[in-house]
Amino acid sequence: MVTIAFKVFYDGSLFNGFTGNTGSIEYYLRRAIRRFVKDFTLSKASRTDPGGVSAVGNVVSIQFSDGHKLTPGMLNSRLPHGLRVWAWAEVNDEFNAKIAVSRTYIYVMPWLYEDVDLMKGAAELFVGVHDLSNFQVKERGVCRPQ
């Protein structure tokens, strides 16, 4: 088996969220991968909801049988405007994009005359390391690192 981790970026305003139905980022990724590899498993680091949420470094991993080749250029040739694979690495077969040591999120939006000082004060509440495990969906059979 071969497992490759890919970093993807996308303009969320062009898609219907990351996961789910036709028009989602995952739909287009799977469709592009199937052009080159018929049997594969895809895992994703995180998903974004519909409503214009974008990403610059979301990680997906694809596991498939040896003997196939899959590169960012191959996938990008089959992906729609606004969705691109920009980095990749071959990883071991136990790699799962969903299980990460850390994640960094940056939220950006246009300035609409908000009270910036008030917003900076509120943002200070989020500085540091936090246990957000209560906000995740638990998967059966997935062992989480301690």
N, C-alpha and C positions, 0 to 999 in steps of 0.2 A: 504494500500500500504506500501511497505518496500522500502527504498532507502539506498543503501550501496555505500560508496565511497571507491575505491580501489586505491592504489599506484602501479604502474607498472614500471618495468625496462625492457629495451630491447637493444639488439645490432642491431643498424640500418643497419649494413652492411648485415644482414641476411634477411631483409624484403624490401618490395617495398613501403616505406613511412608508415605513420600512417593510413591515410584514403584513401579509394578508392577501388581499385580492389582486385582481388585474389592475395594473397601474401602480403597484407598490414597487419599491426599490428591489426587494427580494424577488419579485416576479421577473423583473428585467435581468437581474443577475442570474437566476436559474435558467432563464431562456438562453442567455448568452453562453453559459457553461455547457448546456446541452448540445450546442452546436459542435463542441469539441470532445466532450466526455458524456457518455450516455448514463452511466451509473456512478453516482457520487453522493456524498453526504456533505451538507453545508451547515456550519454552525456560525452564529453571529454574536459579536460582543455585546451589542445593545441595539435597541430598535428606537426609531423615532416615530412619534404619532403623526397622523395627518394634520395638516394645518401649517405647512411651510417650514417645519423644523429641518435644518440642514446639518451636514457634518463634513469635516475635513479629514478625519482620520478614523472612521469607524472600521473595525476589524472583522473580517469574515474568514473562516477557514474552510477549505474544501479538501475532502479526502476522496481519493479515487485509486483505482488499480494502477499498478506500475505499467509502463509502456505507453502512457499518454503524456502529452505535453500541454501545459497551460500557462500562459504568460499574460501580463497586463495588456500588452499590445493585442493579443488575440482576443481577449475579452472586450477591450475598448472598441475593437472593430465591429462589435455586435451590440454595444450599449447605446442607448439614446442620449441625445444632448442633455447635459446637466448631471450625468452620472459617469464617473471615471474611476478606474483602478489606477493607483499611482505608486504603489510600492508592494513588494512581495518578498517572502522568504520561505524556503522549505523548512518545515518544523517536524518534530517527532510525531509519531502516530497518536500519542496521548494528548497532544495539544487540543484544547477546546477554547475557541474564542470567547465563549460565554464566561469562562472561569478566569478572571484577571486578578493580578496582584493589586493593581490600582487602576483607576480611571480618572480622567480629567475632563471636565465639562466647562465650556466657556459659552456664556449666553450673550448674544449680541442682538441689539435691535435698534432701529432708528430713534433719534431723540425727538420726542413729541412734547417738549416743554415740561418734562417732569421735574420735580424738585430733586436735583442731583445730590445735594447734601443729605437729604432724608434717605435717598436710595443707598448712598454710601454707608450710612449708619446701619441700615437694615442688612446690607451685604456683610458687614463685620460679624454678624451672628453666624455666618456660614464658614468663616475662616477656621481652619484646623482640620483635624481628623475626626470623622464621625462614623458611628456604626449605623448604617442605613439598611441593615439586613431585614428589618421589618417591612421594607418597601419592595422587596423582591419576591418574585414568584418562585416557590420552592419546586424543584424537579425531583421526581422519584429517581433513585439510583445515582444521583449526581453527588459526588463527595466534594465538599467545599474545603479549601485549604484553611488551616487554622491560623 
